[in-house]
Amino acid sequence: MKQKLQLHYYNVKLQIGLVNLKTVYLLKPKPTLLLAEVYRGKLVYRAKGSSKRISYDQIKKGLLKKVFWIVEEVPDWLQ
């Protein structure tokens, strides 16, 4: 089953799309949800199982307001 997600903001350099501050997707090589956390008092995002952090300040520098859709595969039992 496929799920369509509407992203409201896009960072071209980092290939990251945002729905809101809590829902952030890394778009390359395939759409991956990034987890929001606080590290040393700053908002950062991290892929599950990864130690590499991307700060919101870094994302915000190249952020464009652009609405677009991505399609994500979800399991059938989740329906």
BELPEZI-V45649 format. One record per residue. N is the residue number from 1. PHI is phi in whole degrees, -180 to 180 (none if undefined). NEAR is the number of other ideal C-beta (glycine too) atoms within 10 Angstrom. D_CENTER is the distance of its C-alpha to the mean C-alpha in whole Angstrom. Layout:
N,PHI,NEAR,D_CENTER + N,PHI,NEAR,D_CENTER
//
This chain:
1,none,10,21 + 2,-115,7,18 + 3,-124,11,15 + 4,-96,8,14 + 5,-119,15,11 + 6,-98,10,11 + 7,-100,20,9 + 8,-100,13,11 + 9,-130,19,10 + 10,-146,19,9 + 11,-109,20,10 + 12,-67,10,12 + 13,-65,10,13 + 14,-92,16,10 + 15,57,12,9 + 16,-124,23,5 + 17,-117,23,5 + 18,-121,21,5 + 19,-89,14,8 + 20,-152,10,9 + 21,-67,11,9 + 22,-92,11,9 + 23,-111,14,6 + 24,-130,22,2 + 25,-122,20,2 + 26,-87,18,5 + 27,-89,16,7 + 28,-112,9,10 + 29,-78,7,13 + 30,-140,10,11 + 31,-59,15,8 + 32,-127,15,7 + 33,-72,14,5 + 34,-102,21,5 + 35,-88,13,8 + 36,-88,15,9 + 37,-148,11,13 + 38,-110,8,16 + 39,-131,11,17 + 40,54,7,21 + 41,81,5,20 + 42,-122,12,17 + 43,-76,15,13 + 44,-132,19,11 + 45,-124,24,8 + 46,-149,15,9 + 47,-75,14,9 + 48,-61,8,12 + 49,85,6,15 + 50,-106,12,14 + 51,-105,6,16 + 52,-77,8,14 + 53,-110,15,12 + 54,-122,18,10 + 55,-80,14,12 + 56,-65,16,11 + 57,-60,10,14 + 58,-68,16,13 + 59,-68,20,10 + 60,-64,12,13 + 61,-61,11,15 + 62,-114,12,14 + 63,-80,17,12 + 64,-118,8,14 + 65,-85,8,14 + 66,-146,12,14 + 67,-92,9,14 + 68,-152,12,13 + 69,-114,9,13 + 70,-126,15,11 + 71,-110,9,13 + 72,-123,14,12 + 73,-85,9,15 + 74,-126,10,16 + 75,-67,7,20 + 76,-66,6,23 + 77,-71,6,24 + 78,-76,7,21 + 79,-65,7,22
//
